[in-house]
Amino acid sequence: MGIQRVGICGSGTMGSGIMQVAAVTGHDVVLRSRTTVAAKSTLVRLEQTLEKQVHKGRMTPIERDGALDRITVTSDLDGLADCDLVIESILEDLAAKKGLFMDLEEACKPGAILATNTSTLPVVELAMVTKRPSHVVGIHFFNPAPLMALVEVVRPVTASDETVKAALDFAAACGKQPVEVKDQAGFVVNALLFPYLNSAIKLADAQVASVEGIDAAMKGGCGFPMGPFELLDLVGLDTSLAILQALYDEFGEPHMAPAPRLRRMVAAGHLGRKTGQGFYSY
């Protein structure tokens, strides 16, 4: 299961980040977006990002050009037909992901691995809508994908050892630190991280300290690079709500129930950095 040609479904923050990582590390990449315009816009942004890397001396012009030459874009799922691995990175919605996996089953060649970049949803449910459940796995990159070292390789009960090994090898070939994890809500990082973030909201609502004070305390007292509210705004409050709800649905632990304030902010469209308003204004 050697992986050379990688397909990516989704041209948002995570999809574009994974595209960059894969191309820079020598993989041929096919980026599929719902529209050709969106895919080409993502490629333009990558060109600008890599140009900055050249100016900073972090890569050579030859390396930049090689990475860009290895990328093709498409709006057609059939463009993924020759990929050895396809990574789904669309919105965190199980029904939408299931629909895409059913389409990928038809579009991709036999033996291709189908992977999801989900941060918390059950991988096994995606595997079971395909005819190749042994070839479905989670490959969870973290945001921003070019900078974050960790990749969680999620093993559903249906995945073969060969599929999991191929996913681990791919993550390592991308220069990442792969960790194999069990297919349960939140995996490792989010299962530990998001109850902490949820608790920070409850502390602020209880007026133990201000949002700014809690961020300063966790950075100064624990050495964290970002406070919990800065991180919530970076991740996106809608994504944070979805992760907490998935954790609560699976485990039923009271501390995992999303804070009411988080629900209301999402309902108001205050989603963090991506909308310009979250716990902070941008």
Protein Blocks (a to p, Z undefined) as FASTA:
>chain_A
ZZfbdcdedjbfklmmmmmmmmmnopacddddfbfklmmmmmmmmmmmmmmmmmnopacf
klmmmmmmmpccdfbfklmmmpcbdcddddddfklmmmmmmmmmmmpcghiacddfbfkb
cfklmmmmpcblmlgccddddddfklmmbdcddddfkbcfklmmmmmmmmmmnopacddd
dddehilmmmmmmmmmmmmmmmmmnomacfklmmmmmmmmnopabdfklmmmmnopklmm
mmmmmmmmmnopaklpccfklmmmmmnopabjknopafbcZZ
